[in-house]
Amino acid sequence: MKEKQGIPEKLRNHLKGEKEKLKDYSLREKMQYILEYYWLWILGIILAVTIPAYVIFRATTAIKDYWFFIVYTNTFKEIGNKSELWEGYVDYTGYDLDQKMVNFNASCYFDPTSTSGMRSNYYESFVVFADTGDLDAVTMEKEQIEALGKTGRLMDLEDERCTVLMEKYSDRLVYCIPDPEMSEKERIPVGIDISDSILMTEYDLYENTCVLGVGANSENLEAVELYLEYIYKEE
């Protein structure tokens, strides 16, 4: 038997049966029945509509509601929001959190050195942070920053906006070899080696190296500069 208007026969029969079942129900009874038996479907539809809408809204309006947004990838250390590290940075900068937020995201796990690592939900979330301009900085081990730099989601530290960073940290630069289709440069500085900062000496963030990259679309370079000052400040 042919399907009607693209609806499978089995589904049409089910809907017909439900319609027949509800025909003698009051409006209130119909609502109760639908919520009781179809709430999961309703929730799924709502999420399917609202989540993409939110992402598009953030991408198109480029709302800037963060003083500073950093992602600490691939670590289980307690350095997220409200942590000692977070509290110290907020105190150091004097940012008014009633105006904008400081976000330390320490719940993002993906490995840009492998194909499978770039297919995770965590990486997709990271891409949203980076492409909407929310991301100001990210920390990773050296080889991971080098791989992430090839995606174009980290700022070229030779950009004129990074003059202060280059003056202070030119001896700590970490480079990536870009895709020839994305850049004519043979190599691009995309990270600052901070392996001797408090992130490693006090918090043991990673096993070997710790490198900070700047989000390609960040507009909070002063906040990045303050962050670097903070993790190297003398007690």
HUURDA-V929673 format. One line per field, one symbol per residue. phi: phi as a letter, one per 20 degrees, with the letter a starting at -180 (. if undefined). burial: I if it has 24 or more other C-alpha atoms within 12 Angstrom, else O. Layout:
phi: ???
burial: ???
This chain:
phi: .ffdlmeggffffffffffffefeefgfffffffffdcffffffffffeffffffffffeelfddcfbccdeelbdfecegmffffgfffffemfeffebddddedcccadfecfffedeffffffffgffenffdbbdbfgfffffffffnedfffefffdgffffecfedfddceffgfebeffbcfcbcfcfdeffdfddlgcfdcccdddggdfddfffffffffffdfef
burial: OOOOOOOOOOOOOOOOOOOOOOOOOOOOOOOOOOOOOOOOOOOOOOOOOOOOOOOOOOOOOOOIOIIIIIIIIIIOIOIIIOOOIIOIIIOOIOOOOOOOOIIIIIIIIIIIOOOOOOOOOIIOIIIIIIIIIIIIIIIIIIIIIIIIIIIIIIIIIIOOOIOOIOOOIOOIIIIIIIOOOOOOOOOIIIIIIIIIIIIIOOOOIIOOIIIIIIIIIIIIIOIIIIIIIIIOOOO
